[in-house]
């Protein structure tokens, strides 16, 4: 099976490559600012001649390719607003990326990132950052990561976080925070300061307790909170059975405040990791 | 001739108890403020010559067989040893000395003893000095509940002596209440606000009809251009309504400048605000929902009509799904950015839309996991 796969990737897929060039030429001809290059078998930017000079483009979609290296010159596309590099083999990003002045949406999901470049938090107007399904943790985020004040959605599902920095409170505009299926053991109380948060995905982690401040988050018909697949202490698990709004009310209560204080004195045992991450496709083999 | 012992020579001088046993002695000793008083007793004239003995009052000598009064070494004719006020012999031999003069008990009380601030009687025994007066312990009581205060202590509350309990009670009642700027009394009902102060409404009359005002009275700036507190006048509600001044739906005060009419009410320009951010619209467009007004941004933020991709207000038809909304032309697969429409089938991944083609390109491991979770969700 695997031998067969290797053989296929060794032979240049001429039909797909020519398609990529065709798309580029077409776009140049009609001055199309949106480039769709998804699933074109691209392994390197070298297969896309002239792309880095197409200053007019506002969207570049390169998902489902085999790209390993992102050239620093990609940052020359200063009008780019949407950059989609989902499902590639990217292991490292250039430092220059965070200087892109108009980039609003950056999709790096399903790649092989073990770290982010220094200064990654410097994007001036980034609104949506998708880092789902990589190999990131709290130690490998860039130091200034939580300066991304303009962020409204942050997708960190399927990574290796055990803790989240209390600096998360700086992401004042955050409406969506996905931490699904990491190894999170504890959440900072500062998440309660994210007043605009309306989506919080915490499924499949190693959480036992929630800081009472989470109760400050507004529960409306527009909000989604996902708590399943954690090893919650019994009082939280019981409330969750009744429903999310019951849990949120409970977190706000004096009872829970006292309970939480006691658990802080005598912390519940940290549950073991729940999924075998060695099987993840994001791991370099 | 030898001086004689007065006690021996005066059988009609009464036999006295030791003066230390007297009530008065105890009282005076207890009250150190009554200094200058001495408690004396008839004494015995010691062995001294009758020739050089003189009466302390009249400075005359004594007859050989005369009864002589000896008081703390001072000698007196019996008829000279009398009250400085009534010139009567001291009853039971008890007297009080004040500033060198001796008084009988009655006159001493009349002249010097304190009078009770409640019953007007002399205070014999323990004197309570409080509220600038003297009191019998039994007469100094809480003005509210009438318990004795002598041993409990008291608190001055508006010129009244109250026990701690009653004081706390009254304080709690007065808490959070306004004090009338005119009579300084507590305003139990609604206060009337006028020129920046609060009053009992009944201190005022309507400028128009003269009726005594109640809390519904309205303050009206009588001449435009004057500062709010300078020229205001008060009108009763009836007269005010006849003047036709609109009332602000937010602050319930009359509107004398620009009037905004919206949501079926009138508003001060600066009081017509977004129900979320509370910023005034100042003529900008507002959006109404369930009787409330919102600014454009908060209306869409609250009621979900900002596009997830462009973060702009959605003009025209919106796609709403997965707790989000999209502009017609921004609704696309989150993986390949291919446009989708109502008919396109898509998968949900972290509440993002993923088209079928892209979902099939997900790593097997991830797909298996998502499949399991989906199945688990179906079961619950």
Interface residues (C-beta under 8 A of the other chain):
Chain A: X34 X36 X38 X39 X59 X61 X63 X64 X82 X84 X86 X87 X104 X105 X107 X109 X110 X127 X128 X130 X132 X133 X152 X153 X155 X157 X158 X176 X178 X180 X181 X198 X199 X201 X203 X222 X223 X224 X275 X279 X280 X281 X282
Chain B: X302 X304 X308 X309 X311 X323 X334 X335 X336 X337 X338 X349 X350 X351 X352 X358 X361 X362 X363 X364 X365 X366 X369 X373
